[in-house]
Amino acid sequence: MRTEGGSFDAAPHSTVRTAAETIICPSCERQVAAGSLYCPYCCGEDGRRGATKRGAFVGGVFGLLAGGLLTALWSSVVGPEKATWGVVFAITIGGGVFGMVVGAISNRWR
């Protein structure tokens, strides 16, 4: 726009937006409002489903580590001849499942 003095003025920008701004969730690739703290599709309406999933994952990892350590301790006590793969596998997987349950429950209540 040209003024009387010959200089150009920038066109005024509108501060009102016609459409709500959205972002794309990296997990489910759906559009989510830009101000959301979490994706309602992935984490639920209140975010607890995401917290439960995260707690189960972290608890499962620590449970597998604890189960592996318990297996190593148990096999060193009873001897490698009596530590068959079935018992070793059951102890390790049991530790992982126990860790998943404890992690999911503890993060669900936060």
Protein Blocks (a to p, Z undefined) as FASTA:
>chain_A
ZZfkopacdddddfbdfbdcddddfklopacdfkbcbdfklnojnommmmmmmmmmmmmm
mmmmmmmmmmmmmmmmnopklmcfklmmmmmmmmmmmmmmmmmmmmmmZZ
